[in-house]
Amino acid sequence: MASHTAGSYEEQCRPLTVKDLIEALAHYPSDIRVVVNGYEDGYDNLHANSLSAINIRPKPDHAEWEGENEDAREISGANEFSAVCIARKSH
């Protein structure tokens, strides 16, 4: 099954919103499974309790193996924003 990516490199690399995700998923059969890559290998299933609302902020000096954003719970401040997190089963 081919992925549905269109548009410029910048459009393809910008962070997705819920609207973007819904539109992207609309190209696939409604009964297809959604997975996320596992921590080191394989793929994890997503479940209803995999989704949660969080507050994060950009982490400009992140290492290559770290995420681009960090948790904003401990120290709130500038550039903080809300996001939906899809948690992996494997840690």
C-alpha positions in Angstrom: 0.0 0.0 0.0 1.5 3.3 -1.0 1.6 6.3 1.4 -0.1 9.5 0.5 2.5 12.2 0.6 2.1 15.3 -1.5 3.3 18.8 -1.5 6.7 20.3 -0.9 9.4 19.0 1.5 8.4 21.8 3.9 4.8 20.8 3.8 5.7 17.1 4.4 7.9 17.9 7.3 5.8 20.4 9.2 4.1 19.1 12.4 0.7 17.5 11.9 -2.5 18.8 13.4 -5.5 16.7 14.3 -7.2 18.0 11.1 -4.1 17.0 9.0 -4.0 13.5 10.6 -7.7 13.0 9.9 -7.3 14.1 6.3 -4.3 11.9 5.8 -6.0 8.8 7.4 -9.1 9.4 5.2 -7.1 8.0 2.3 -7.0 4.5 3.9 -9.6 1.9 4.6 -11.5 2.7 7.8 -10.8 -0.7 9.3 -7.0 -0.7 8.8 -4.9 -0.9 11.9 -2.8 2.1 13.1 0.7 1.3 14.6 3.7 3.2 15.7 7.3 2.1 15.5 8.6 0.3 18.6 11.3 1.7 20.9 14.1 -0.3 19.2 12.5 -2.7 16.8 9.1 -3.8 15.5 5.8 -2.0 15.7 3.3 -1.3 18.5 -0.5 -1.2 18.2 -2.2 2.0 19.2 -5.1 1.8 21.7 -7.8 4.3 22.8 -5.8 4.9 25.9 -2.7 5.6 23.8 -3.9 9.2 23.2 -3.5 12.0 25.7 -3.4 15.7 25.7 -0.1 17.2 26.9 1.7 20.6 27.1 5.2 20.7 25.5 7.7 23.2 24.2 10.4 23.1 21.6 13.8 21.7 22.7 16.2 23.5 20.3 19.4 21.8 21.5 18.1 18.2 21.5 20.4 15.4 20.7 19.8 13.4 17.6 18.2 10.5 19.5 16.0 12.8 21.6 12.6 14.2 20.7 12.3 17.7 19.2 10.0 18.8 22.1 10.1 18.5 25.9 7.5 18.2 28.6 6.3 21.7 29.8 4.7 20.5 33.1 7.7 21.2 35.3 8.6 24.6 34.0 6.0 26.5 32.0 7.0 29.4 29.8 7.4 30.8 26.4 6.7 28.7 23.3 4.6 26.2 25.3 1.8 24.6 23.3 -0.8 21.8 23.6 -0.5 18.5 21.6 -2.0 15.1 21.4 0.5 12.4 22.3 0.3 8.9 20.9 2.1 6.8 23.5 4.0 3.6 22.5 3.4 0.5 24.5 7.2 -0.3 24.5 9.4 2.2 26.3 
